[in-house]
Amino acid sequence: MRPIAFRVRDHEFTWDPGRPRALIMGIVNVTPDSFADGGRFLEAEAAYAHALALAAEGADLIDVGAESTRPGSSGISAAEERDRLLPVLERLLREPPCPISVDTSKPDVAEAALALGAHMVNDVTGLAGGPALARVCARHGAGLGLVHMRGTPRTMQEAPHYDDLLGEVREWLAAAVAEAEAAGVAPEAICVDPGVGFGKTVTHNLTLLKRIDALAPLGKPVLVGPSRKSFIGALLGVPPAERLEGTLAACIAAVHAGAQILRVHDVGAVRRAVRVAEAIRDAPDGEDALDPRRSRG
């Protein structure tokens, strides 16, 4: 198999399909109503400082969002989203510590962010609004993340049902990829996300994390965002602030199943846990492990 590539403007990431090293995407929520951090970074200066802190912890990319997509949320106007987002990006993109992604589904918000120099758009609707957003990304040479979502954030958790979970998610993402490429987005500028938490039951989420390999036929890097989500709370009976261990377990499982990018709040902890998990995955098997010429420690 050929290496998988992902290009976001002038940055390119590549993965050996046999032993990929997962990238860590840090989350910055510039919202008053995020399920995970509840408005802590609504002010531009606080969001900017948090982004720098995540980069210092080892984030390979940072995803900045100004509209909550938690279950039940109803959305905000493009004007309000820009008002929250652009002051942060103006600071952050002067000397970006790493490639910057913008979490939006609105073409005019994406246009404003990319005009400032953002490197990628992460669309949780997977182009459900049509190809306009993809055309904006193509014009700027930006990366595009396509997330599977059934319904909208307001309705997505109303009794989600699939006859063939893996097949339906894969086919839906394949159609979104085709739409993006038809709009001019370069094939190597697209990543896909199975949408953990977006129109899924607890069991759906667990199956998707276990079977990331089911998306391999798409030939795109797979981004997964399990961080602090409600399925972890359902399993452990804990609020978002106490879901670190569950997040680490989900991220390690995703890496072993083939995920290339992990979108998380706790960058440092996830990075350390994943590097150890990757070392275990890549350790020699059988008799090779007993070879005295190999280093110990």
C-alpha positions, 0 to 999 in steps of 0.5 A: 500500500502507498503512504497516505498523505494529507496536505493543508496549504503548504504543510503536508503530513504523510503516514506509512500505512503499516505503522502510522504515527497519529497526529494530535489536533488540539481543540479550542472552543470559542463558545459560551456553551461547549459541553466540555469547557463551558465558555472558558475560552470565549474571550479572544485573549483566553482562546489565543493563550489556550491555543499556544498552550496546546501547541506547547503540549505537542499539538500537530494541528489546532482546531478553532471553533466558534459554534457549539455542535453539542447534541441539542444545540441550535446554531448561531448566525454566520455574523456571530460566528465570525465575531467570535472567531476572527479576533482569535485567528487574527492573533493566532495566524500572525505566527501560527505555532502549527497548522490551524483548522477552523471548525465551521460549516458556513462558506462565508465564515470559512472564506473569512478564516482562510483569507486570514491564513487558516490552513484547513476547514473541519466541516462537521456536516460533511458538506450537507449544505452543498459544495460551496464550502468545498469550493472555498477550500479549493480556491485557497488550497486549504485542507478539508475535514469531512465528518459524518453526521446524521441529522443536525446537532439539534436532532442528531441524537433522536433515536439514531438507527443504522441497518449497516453502520459501517457500510452506511458511514463509509458510503456517506463519506465516499459521497462527500469526498466525491462532492469535495473533489468535484468542487476542486479540492485536491484528493490529498487535501481531504480527511474523513471522520466517522463522526463519533457522537454525531447521530450515534448511540453508545454502541455505534460509537464503540463499533466505529472506534473498533473498526476504523479500518472499515474506512480504509477503502476511502484512501483518506486519513481518518480523523477521530474525535472521541474526546470527553464525549457523552458515550464515555460519560454513559459508560463511566457515569462521570461528567465531561471534566472526569472523562480523561481516562475514557478519552485515552482508552478511546484514542488508543483503541482508535490508533490501533484500529488505524486512525491517523488524526486524533481531535482532543482537548487534553493534548499532552496526556493523549500524546504521551499515551498514544506514543506508548501505544504506538511503540507497543503496536510496533514492537517486534513479534515472537522470536524477534523480541528475544533477539539479544542484539536488540536494545533493552530498556 
